[in-house]
Amino acid sequence: MHEQLQKRLAELKQEYRAGQLQMSELETQQTRLRETMLRISGAIQVLEEVLKSGESSLAS
C-alpha cells in the first residue's frame, strides 16, 4: 500500500511539473500575442489617421 502511494505521489508531482511548464509556455505565448496585437493596433491607428488626413486634403 505504501509503495502504491509513493508511486502515485511521484506521478502527481510529474504531472504538476508538466502543468507548470505548459502554463509558463502559454504565458509566454500570451505575452507575445499581446505585444503583436498592440503593434497591429498601432499600425491600424496610424493608417486610419493617414487616410483621414488624405481625405481632408482632397476635400480642401
LOGUDREN-251811 format. One line per field, with one value per residue (C-alpha): residue number from 1; x negated, y negated, z. Coordinates in steps of 0.001 Angstrom, whole numbers, plus 524288, in hexadecimal, padded with zeros to 5 digits. Each point is the difference from the previous one (the first is absolute). Example, Ala and Ser with C-alpha at 12.3 -4.5 7.8 and 13.67 -1.06 7.14 Angstrom:
2
torvex = (1|2)
east = (7CFF4|7FAA6)
north = (81194|7F290)
up = (81E78|7FD6C)
This chain:
60
torvex = (1|2|3|4|5|6|7|8|9|10|11|12|13|14|15|16|17|18|19|20|21|22|23|24|25|26|27|28|29|30|31|32|33|34|35|36|37|38|39|40|41|42|43|44|45|46|47|48|49|50|51|52|53|54|55|56|57|58|59|60)
east = (80000|7F528|7F8F0|80C45|801B9|7F1C6|801AD|80C73|7F979|7F4B9|80999|8078A|7F39E|7FBC8|80D56|7FF4C|7F28C|804DF|80B9F|7F715|7F79E|80BCC|8057D|7F319|7FFB0|80E00|7FD07|7F468|8087C|80A83|7F615|7FABD|80DAA|803CE|7F3E3|802F4|80E08|7FB72|7F6ED|80AE7|8093F|7F609|7FE3C|80EB7|80101|7F51A|805E3|80D78|7FA3B|7F880|80C52|807E8|7F5D0|7FF91|80EBC|7FF34|7F5D0|80899|80BCB|7F898)
north = (80000|7F68B|802E0|7FD1C|7F301|7FC70|8036E|7F7FD|7F48D|80073|8006C|7F457|7F834|802E5|7FBD9|7F39E|7FC85|8026B|7F72C|7F551|800D1|7FF5B|7F471|7F8DD|8027B|7FB35|7F3B2|7FD33|80251|7F70F|7F52B|80116|7FFEC|7F429|7F8B5|803A8|7FB79|7F337|7FD98|80347|7F6F7|7F50E|80255|7FFD0|7F327|7F9D8|8048D|7FB15|7F2B3|7FF84|80377|7F5A6|7F585|80411|7FEA8|7F2A7|7FBC9|80472|7F8EB|7F31D)
up = (80000|803BC|7F34F|7F808|806EA|7FD6E|7F1A9|7FEE5|806D6|7F657|7F498|80534|8021A|7F218|7FAC0|8082C|7FAA0|7F230|802C1|8052B|7F3D2|7F71A|807BC|7FE93|7F164|7FE98|807C2|7F71E|7F40D|80598|8025E|7F227|7FA4E|8082A|7FB35|7F1DD|80139|8060B|7F465|7F67E|80735|7FF1C|7F17A|7FDF0|80736|7F7FF|7F323|803DB|80359|7F32C|7F87A|8072F|7FD90|7F1A1|7FF16|80670|7F61B|7F4C8|80576|80113)
